[in-house]
Amino acid sequence: MSTHWPVELVDGEIGLRPIRQRDHRPWREINQRNRDWLRPWEATIPPAPPGHLSPRRPTFRQMVRHLRGEAQAGRMLPFVVTCQGRLVGQLTVAGITWGSMCAGHIGYWVDRAVAGRGVMPTAVALAVDHCFLTLGLHRIEICIRPENVPSRRVVEKLGFREEGLRPRYLHIDGAWRDHLVFALTSEEAPEGLLPRWHRQRRPRSDSPPDGQGSADPADSAEIK
């Protein structure tokens, strides 16, 4: 699978490309500027058991090094999201499993400054189409906190099915949080998600922002 990495995916002014060390400055600036916007949906590290040292969040450099290793091993696709060539978010296809499952899950976040412009639905569609049509995965999941309306709008726009609730699924914003599971299989998008998204997209000035964030432990880097 590493033969398909690195890869860059583009649709108009929206793109996905591998995260790299020199993204540190814009990545940090966006995260700091969007602290209040992202914090409720950000993955955190649970407290250590009694008698154990509390783990530290990785630095940006450590995070990128880890993501690169996972990508080369075929277990992850760590992208940044770009709009007009500028970094505006992050999208990670993680937990890639082959064999009888052929599945993965997606997590993402986006700069509030571009929310509501179709950036994250386009980015997710690009990633899903790559996973289904190029890599040959069969199933993609996206798990979202029930309260995260902007991220739920992303999966609803793209036609993901809601499959149910996973109680206390991930440690988010300092506690174990319930998540709704949304899924899609390759049979449900035989021509890809991007053509479907283009056909049904109808810009509306009264639409609320989308793509606020979706839990992904790969995003849990220390912002320094």
HELIX and SHEET records of a PDB file:
HELIX    1   1 SER A    2  HIS A    4  5                                   3    
HELIX    2   2 GLN A   21  ASP A   23  5                                   3    
HELIX    3   3 HIS A   24  ARG A   33  1                                  10    
HELIX    4   4 ARG A   35  LEU A   38  1                                   4    
HELIX    5   5 ARG A   39  TRP A   41  5                                   3    
HELIX    6   6 PHE A   60  GLN A   72  1                                  13    
HELIX    7   7 ARG A  112  VAL A  114  5                                   3    
HELIX    8   8 VAL A  119  ASP A  129  1                                  11    
HELIX    9   9 HIS A  130  LEU A  135  3                                   6    
HELIX   10  10 VAL A  149  LEU A  158  1                                  10    
HELIX   11  11 SER A  186  GLU A  188  5                                   3    
HELIX   12  12 LEU A  193  GLN A  200  1                                   8    
HELIX   13  13 PRO A  217  ASP A  219  5                                   3    
SHEET    1   A 8 LEU A   9  ASP A  11  0                                        
SHEET    2   A 8 ILE A  14  PRO A  18 -1                                        
SHEET    3   A 8 LEU A  77  CYS A  83 -1                                        
SHEET    4   A 8 ARG A  86  THR A  97 -1                                        
SHEET    5   A 8 ALA A 103  VAL A 110 -1                                        
SHEET    6   A 8 ARG A 139  ILE A 144  1                                        
SHEET    7   A 8 ALA A 175  THR A 185 -1                                        
SHEET    8   A 8 ARG A 161  ILE A 172 -1                                        
SHEET    1   B 6 LEU A   9  ASP A  11  0                                        
SHEET    2   B 6 ILE A  14  PRO A  18 -1                                        
SHEET    3   B 6 LEU A  77  CYS A  83 -1                                        
SHEET    4   B 6 ARG A  86  THR A  97 -1                                        
SHEET    5   B 6 ALA A 103  VAL A 110 -1                                        
SHEET    6   B 6 GLY A 213  SER A 214 -1                                        
END                                                                             
